Amino acid sequence: MQIRPLRGVRILSLALNLPGPAALMRLRALGATCSKVEPPSGDPMGLYKRNAYDTLHQGIKVSGADLRTDAGQKAVHKKLARADVLLTSFRPSALRKLGMDWATLRKSYPRLCQIEIVGSRGERAEEPGHDLTYMAEHCLVPGLDLPPSLFADMGGSLMAVEAVLAALLRQRVTGKGCHVQVALGDAAAYLGLPHLWGMTIPGGPIGGAHAGYRVYACKDGRVAVAALEPHFALALCQAAGIETVDRHTMMAAQTHESIARFLAGQTRRKLEVLALKRDIPMFTMANGCI
């Protein structure tokens, strides 16, 4: 059964690009009635990746308004009068210029909750940035390669959803609205904690040192092996013909070599069968899969 705890909650978004719309998509999935106001030029996402825009805005009522005009302001304030939550992603100075900052809105809408998505918190909220810069700040961009996804943006969108839920709970108790600032930099920092703790750095326990937690080559592709727990590691080693299995064994270079040699001689199909038969957590990938 799908749980829709936000049924009856009305959310208005002015947030563009990815984090705001991704949060709005999740909030709609939780049952909220969601609408969005875009500037006359539209959301940049709709221009450079239309299929992503369409997915994010499915079931979202989208309208246009120029907040720099009286007519645009009137249209948005009409929606605000009926909204429970306002979602924004402008810099604080831009919100103030548009009259959409918390200090201004709370006077007219005391029950309204505002979730403000920014790049960085506090004094750094005016700094320009995007997913890549927030990821880089927290050591999540190795070498010259771009990350395979927009992790700070997507993590930030989930933090925004979390903030909406917390704000609505507070509103229910106090009868008043509140303001919550969600920073994409904080999302990157949270995602980067395993790296900060040394877990995923090169040579870390799940950064390549453990022979059961690595990506290996196979005959027709690659295989991601996640045999970290002792019983999984034992099953993997038995399949590879390794007799002695303990914590030190799994860190030994000889174990890495033996498992690599065994997997290199197997096809993806054989490894998929092996994983099911011996209860080994692994997933095979074609060489072109990233």
TISE-376481 format. One record per residue: y, x, z of N, C-alpha, C in turn. Coordinates in steps of 0.02 Angstrom, whole numbers, plus 50000, padded with zeros to 5 digits. Example, Ala and Ser with C-alpha at 12.3 -4.5 7.8 and 13.67 -1.06 7.14 Angstrom:
<atoms>
497165066050390497755061550390498355066050390/498885064250354499475068450357500025064550394/
</atoms>
This chain:
<atoms>
499405004250000500005000050000500635004450000/501085003049955501705006849951502195004350005/502445009050044502925007350097503635008150070/504035002950077504725003050051505205001350109/505305006150154505695004650214506435003650202/506675005550143507395004850129507554998550089/507094993950087507224987650052507824984250085/508314982350044508924979150069509494983950080/509354990550080509874995650088510204996950021/510874997150020511244998049958511565005049957/511385008849907511625015749902512035016549838/512625019349845513065020849789513115028449782/513025030949722513055038149711513605039949661/513955045249677514435048349631514185055249611/513585057049632513325063849625513025064949555/513205070649526512985072249458512485078049458/512245079749398511765085149387511095083449419/510785087949458510105086849480510015084549552/510295087949603510125086049672510275078749689/510875076349672511045069349688510595064349654/510535064749587510085060049553509355060549576/509115066549593508435067249617508355063749685/508865064349727508855060849791508865053249780/509285051049733509335043949718508675041149693/508325045049652507675043049626507175041949684/507185046549733506735045949790506935039949834/507585038849842507815033349884507625026649853/507665026249787507455020049753506705019049763/506315024449761505595023849773505445021349843/505905022549890505825020149958506085013049967/506315009949912506505002949915507245001449912/507665006549914508395005349914508625002749847/509154998649849509494996549788510015001849772/509935005249716510345011049701510775009949639/511405012049644511855011849587512235018449584/512495019849526512835026249517513445025249472/513985028649489514595028549448514695035449419/514735035849353514835042149319515535042449288/515805048449278516455049049244516385047149171/516945046049136516915044149065516505048849022/516485055249040516105060149001515355059849015/515165055949066514465055249084514215060849128/513575060649144513255065849185513025071449139/513215077749154512995083349111512245083449098/511855081249146511125081049138510925076849077/511295071549065511145067249008511275070548941/511675075848942511845079348880511365085048866/511165088848918510755094748904510005093648915/509805088148948509085086748955509005079148965/509005075648910509015068348913508385065448944/507805068448931507195065548959507195066049035/507475071549062507525072149135508015066949162/508565066049129509065061149150508755054149152/508385052449099508085045749096507585044649153/507185049749168506705049149223507065048149290/507575052249302507945051949364508295045249375/508505042049320508915036049326508535029549311/507885029949307507495023949295507585019049352/507805013049336507905007949387508565008549424/508995013449404509645014449435510175011049392/510595007049422511135003849385511715008849378/511845011049317512355016149304512955012949270/513545014449296514165012149265514655018049261/515185017149225515685022449217516355020549246/516705025549271517375024349298517735031049304/518375031049288518795036949296519145036549363/518915040449412519185040049479519895042649484/520145045449430520845047849430521325042349411/521055036449394521485030849375521435025249427/521935020949427521935015249474521355010649459/521215009549394520665005049375519995007849399/519895014349392519275017549414519195017149489/519745018449525519735017949597519555010949621/519855006049588519724999049606518984997349596/518704999649541518004998149525517535001249577/517675007349597517245010749646517325007649715/517935006049734518035003149801517714996249806/517674992749751517324986349751516584987349767/516294992649742515604994249755515514996849827/516005000849849515965003649917515964998149970/516314992849956516354987350005515674984250019/515204985149972514534982249980514004987449996/514204993849997513714999250004513585000950077/512975003250090512795005950156512865013550158/512745016650101512765023950096513115026050033/513535031150039513855034349981513575041449975/513345043249915513075049849902513555053549855/513795059449875514255063249834514015070449826/514285073849774514105080949765514705084949739/515315082549754515925086249737516075091449790/516495096249773516755100749824517215096649870/517285098649933517705094849980518415093749955/518715098749923519405098049899519455092749844/518925092349802518925087249749518855080249779/518445079649831518375073149864519035070849894/519395075549924520045073749953520535071349900/520545074749844521005072849789520845065849763/520195064149764519985057649738520005052149792/520165054149853520165049249908519475047049927/518965051249914518275049549930517995053849986/518435057050024518205061050080518085056550141/517695059050188517495055150246518095052850288/518575057350298519155055550339519525049550311/519545048950246519885043350214519455037050213/518825037750193518395031950184518225028450249/518145032150303517925029050366518435024050392/519065024850372519585020150395519485013250364/519265013150301519175006750266518465004050273/517975008550283517275006450284516935009550346/517055006750404516785009750467516025009950472/515675005750434514945005850436514635010150381/515045012750337514795016650281514555023650304/513985025750279513735032550290513855036650227/514105042650235514225046950177513795053250183/513385054350131512975060350127513295064750073/513555070450095513935074850051513525081050034/513305081649971512925087449949513415092849927/513355098749958513785104449940513335110449926/513645115849902513255121849890513095125549954/513625126849993513545130150057513935126250110/513745127250172514035123350226514705126350251/515115122050279515725124250314516235127550269/516475133350290517015136750254516815138750183/516165139350170515935141550104515815135650056/515975129650078515835123750037516235123549973/516785127349969517195127449908516945132649858/516485136949878516245142249833515835139249776/515945141649714515535139249658514825142049663/514355138349638513665140649638513195135649607/512585137849595512065133449569511405135749600/510875132349582510215133749609510055141249609/510185144549553510005151649546510365155949598/511005154749610511365158949658511135157649729/510965151449745510715149949813510035153049823/509615152849772508955155949776509025163549783/509475166449745509575173649747509805175949816/510245171949847510515173749913509965174349965/509425170749954508885170750004508255174249977/508365179049932507835183649909507265179949875/507425174749837506905170749804506925171549728/507265176849704507285178249632507035185349621/506385186149609506115192949600506275195749530/506465202049527506585205249463507125201849422/507015201949356507495198849310507265192049285/506695189649309506435183249286506755177549324/506875172049289507125165949321506565162449357/506705159249414506185155249449505925149849402/505285147949410504995142949365505235135849375/505595134549430505885127949441506535128649479/506895123049487507525122949522507395120949595/507135125749633506885124349699507425122349749/507995125649747508535123949794508795116949779/508875115249716509105108549697508615103149720/507975104249706507485099149724507375098849800/507365104749832507325104749905507925101449936/508515102749907509125099649932509125092149924/508815089749870508775082549859508355079249914/507815082549934507405079749988507775080050055/508165085250066508575085550126509105080050126/509355078350067509835072850062509505066150080/508885065150057508515059150075508405058850150/508215064550179508115065050251508765063150287/509335065550262509985064150292510155056750288/509985053550232510095046350224509705042550277/509075044250285508655040850334508925041650405/509135047850421509405049050488510055045250498/510485045050447511125041650453511025034150462/510535031350426510415024150432510125022350500/509715026750528509465025550595510035025550646/510485030350638511065030650683511515024550674/511605022450611512015016550598511715010350631/511055009950629510715004250659510815003950735/510845009850766510925010150839511645009150860/512115012350825512815012350846513235007050811/513005004650753513405000050714513955003350675/513965010050676514495013750642514185018550590/514595020150541514375024850490514455032050515/514205036750476514275043850493514295048050430/514465054250438514525058950383514035064750394/513635066250342513165071850346513265076250285/513355082750298513425087550243512755091050232/512505090750171511875093950153512025099750106/511815105750125511955111750086511345114050047/511425115249983510875117749942510675124749965/511155128549990510995135150017510525134650077/510615129350117510165128250174509465126650150/509425122850095508765121250067508415127550043/508795131950009508495138249987508275142450046/508685142550099508505146450159507865143650191/507795137150193507195134050221506585135750179/506655135250113506095136950069505915144250074/506405148350091506295155550095506025158050161/505915153650209505685155950275505015159850272/504515157550234503895161650231504015168750205/504495169350159504675176050134505025180050189/505485176850224505855180150278505375182450333/504865178550346504375180250398503895185750375/503935187650311503495192850286502825190350262/502745183750257502095181050237501965182050163/502485181250122502385181250049502675187450015/502935192250053503185198350021502585202249993/502695206649943502145210649917501805214449974/501165213649979500795216850034500745212550096/501085206750095501025202050151500365198550149/500175195050204499505191850207499375186950151/499885183350130499795178950071500285180950016/500425187350013500845190149960500445194849916/499775194649923499345198849882498875203249921/498985203949987498545208350026497855205350037/497815198750045497185195350056496845194049989/496235196649981495885196049916495725188949898/495715184449947495555177449933496165173249916/496745176349915497355172549900497755176349848/497535175449786497855179149731497745175449665/498085177749614497965175449546497585180949509/497025179049480496605183849445496535181849371/496345186749331496185185349261495455183049256/495335178349210494645176449194494555177249119/493975175349092493825176749022494315173448974/494525167348990494955163648942495585161048977/495835164749025496455162649058496555166049125/496775162149173496895164649241496625159649292/496545162049353496305157549405496685159049469/496975153749498497325154349562496815152949616/496695157949658496195157449711496555156949778/496385152049819496705151049884496175150549939/495705155349939495155155349988495385159150050/495845156350086496155159850142495765159050207/495535153050222495155151950284494475155450279/494195157550335493575161450335492995158250296/492905151550303492345148450268492455148350192/493085147650171493235148050100493135155150074/493385160050112493315167050093492575168950087/492175166450134491455167850133491135165150070/491305158950052491015155849992491215159749929/491845162049926492075165949869491705172649865/491655176049921491325182549921490585182049905/490255176949930489545175949915489445174949840/489915171149809489865170049736489965176649699/490375181049727490525187449694490025192949713/489535191149756489025196049776489245200849830/489735198849869489965203049925489625200649989/489285205050023488875203050079489265202750145/489655207850160490025208050223490705204950214/490845199950257491485196450251491805195750320/492385198850328492785197850388493525199050369/493955198850418494675199350403494835206050370/494525211350392494665217950364494385218550293/493795215450282493495215550216493965212450164/494275206850183494685203250135495325207050117/495505212050158496095216050143495925222550107/495295223950099495075230350071495145230449995/495325236249969495415236949896494765235649860/494205237749889493555236749857493405229349848/493595225149897493495217949891493915215049835/494535217149831494965214949776494645216649709/494395222649704494095224949640493465220949623/493055219749674492425216049662492565208849640/493025205649674493185198649656493505198449587/493955203149573494285203349507493765204349452/493285208749464492775210049414492335203949403/492155200549456491735194549451492105189049413/492725187749430493105182349399493265183949326/493365190249310493525192249241492945190649194/492335190249221491755188749179491595181349173/492005177049203491865169849202492375166149159/492145160749128492595156449091492925151449139/493455148449117493805143549159493325137849177/492935135549128492475130049140491965131849193/491675137849190491175139949239491485140349308/492105142649312492435143249377492595136449406/492755131649364492885124849388492245121749418/491685123049385491045120649411490875124149476/490995130749478490865134649538491275132249597/491915130749584492365128549638492105122049669/491875117449628491615111149654490955112149691/490515116249663489855117249692489885120749759/490325125849765490345129949825490945128349870/491325123449853491905121349893492405127149903/492625129749846493115135249847493775132649818/494325133349854494965131049827495215135849773/495165133749711495425137749655495625133049599/496075135349557496315131349501496395135949441/496075134149385496105138349326496715136449283/496985141449248497575140349206497485143949140/497725140849086497745144149022498275149749026/498215154748984498685160348987499395158248973/499485152948935500165150648920500475146348974/500085144549024500335140149077500775143949125/501395141449136501845144649185502085139549235/
</atoms>
